[in-house]
Each structure stands twice: as structure tokens, then as C-alpha cells.
Amino acid sequence: MKSAAVYLMIGIIRLVSLLPLGGAHGVGWLIGIMLWYSRSGSAKVVMKNLELCFPEKTLQERQKLAKSSLIALGKTYGEMGVAWMWPIPKVNKLITQVEGMEYLQKALDDQNGIILIAPHLGNWELLNHFFRQHLFMTVMYKAPKIPALDKFIFKTRKRVDVGLVPADKGGVIKLFKLLKNKGVIAVLPDQEPSLKSGVFAPFFGQQALTGKLIGDLARKTPAYLLCCYAKRLDDGNYGVVLKPANDEIRNKDLLVSATALNQSIEECIQDCPEQYQWVYKRFRRQPDGTKLY
């Protein structure tokens, strides 16, 4: 992405942040509709993923879900200015429901550290605002190559008092140290890792290259494993959902561990499948070396 495009994107985010939430969602709805009816590359990836993950659904059902998914994705884009630029107390008021608070409280009471497993479901940026009210967490951060974008994103995330470590070997070492000191970390579990950092495991019945990091962290520490996501409610506000992850993630067998992780992610997605980021090429690499996209 060229610098001019980055500054334009930042400018658009700032402009949208001036709108009320309904206005931001309206912009997002328009983005999603354009992605769907233009038969964009994103729409094609979504349809391919839904075909793989929901073969039992009819074509019409998958098309309806794909359209809803792209609209939800557009709304997530529209909410960037909300999450990143609205006053923090104003953002906090958007979270009107919390399900599973008892699990977070147990994790805090145990004082063994916490691994927050946050799939790309709903609006994951709002989780920063929710958790900052209860704890201090650290996440991995891969800096964009363009300095202006890096500065903008870094600033917006640091304002909610989130610890950031680089997405490299040094950052992984820091995560282990944090957990050994009973800290809290958050990890995105559904990004495709490198071949050496992952293992192929079933995800909605399909082989998906799945990261080993969460399993490694879980096996070597007694940290509480907690899945979390912020879903968009019918009234436009948000509900945070917290649920314990499958403890088999700690299994020494890498395949068993990765399968348990994917099962935990699936359970979250089934709650609001239209709000998952199906546009991501989750099955790009296959065990036989072929690529599905």
C-alpha cells in the first residue's frame, strides 16, 4: 500500500469516527453490499470457505450467509474509528452485555496467568476496551511496513493501555516470561502460521494449517485458557462472550492440541457465524502442497 493511500485511509477512518454508531454501521453496510454485488475477490473467498465449512447448507443458504458476513465485515471496518478514536468511556458504554464473566473472575482468582484466545469474530478491537477495565494484557504486534500506518495503529492501541511485543521469536520469549510471572496475554488463534510454526488440523472438517504457539504456551504454564469475542447485537451495541477453551490444547500431541484449539474456535463461531472473518484464506495451504485459492 502506497503512502498516499495510507493517509487517505487514515483520513477516512477519522471522518467516519465523527459519525454516530448508526452512521458508522451505515458506511459499513454499504462497503459490505459493494463487496458482495461487485463479485469481488473477497466475496469469492467467502463463498469458497463457506462451501468447505458448511457443505450441508444449500447454495442459497451459503449465499445468504456470505452476504451477511461481508456486511458484518464492512461494519467492522466502519467501527475502526469508533474503537480507535472515540473517547474511551463512550466506547465502553457500547458494551451492554457480558456472558461468562464468572470464568474471567475465576481466571483472575486463580492467579496462574491467563491466555486469552480471541478469534477474528465480531469486533476484536472492542475487547481491548473491555479487558482494560479488569486487567492488563499483552498482545503481539506486527508493525506495518509504512511508518505512518504503524504510528497510527500503535497509538490507537496503546491508548487503551495494552502491552505490545513484536511478532517474532523475541516476542514469543516475552510472552512465556509474562505467563511465568502470572501475567495475561492475548493471542489471535486463526491466522495462518508458517509451515514450521504450525500443524495441519481439522477446522470445520477441513485441514487447516494451525499455529502451535498457544499449545506451547499452555503446556509450559498453568495459565487459564479463555476464549473471548465481542459480537454485534441486534440493537447495534456489543456483547462480550467469555468461555473456557478446550483443555486438550495442553496435550503433548501436536495434532490433538491443534484440533482442540480449532474446536474451541468453532464453538465461538457457531454462536454468530455471520460475524466471522470468512474473507481470510484460512485453507490456503494444504498438506499435499496444493493451494485452494
Secondary structure, DSSP 8 states (H G I E B T S, - for coil): --HHHHHHHHHHHHHHTTS-HHHHHHHHHHHHHHHHHTT-HHHHHHHHHHHHH-TTS-HHHHHHHHHHHHHHHHHHHHTHHHHHHS-HHHHHTTEEEEE-HHHHHHHHHHTS-EEEE--SBB-THHHHHHHTTT--EEEEE---SSHHHHHHHHHHHHTTT-EEEESSHHHHHHHHHHHHTT-EEEE-TTS---GGGEEEEEETTEEEEEESHHHHHHHHS--EEEEEEEEE-TTS-EEEEEEE--GGGG-SSHHHHHHHHHHHHHHHHHHSGGGB-TTS-TTSB-TTS-B--
